[in-house]
């Protein structure tokens, strides 16, 4: 029983550390990169630009705020956390590779 309790406490501390790291990091809002939450616009390139900027800036949170965002395939990177707020939807495109050149 003692081992399980210690593992639980260790896991809790790790999660708390990760949460504090994310909260201290910068936030990249996909709307600032041209995303439109209108359920019509293909947002793949705008969202990927936000992910890339977040990664290049040392990491943080990529924010998906209220709206319906259509997107193709996205490539997440290390130290990038995707936060989808309440009232926001990230919906897969019928053609997930449509916005990538040569695809």
Buried (B, 14 or more C-beta within 10 A) or exposed (E): EEEEEEEEEEEEEEEEEEEEEBEEBEBBEBBEBEBBBEEEBBBBBBBBBBBBBBBEEEBBBBBBBEBBBBBBBBEEEEEBBBEEEEEBEBEEBEEBEBBEEEE
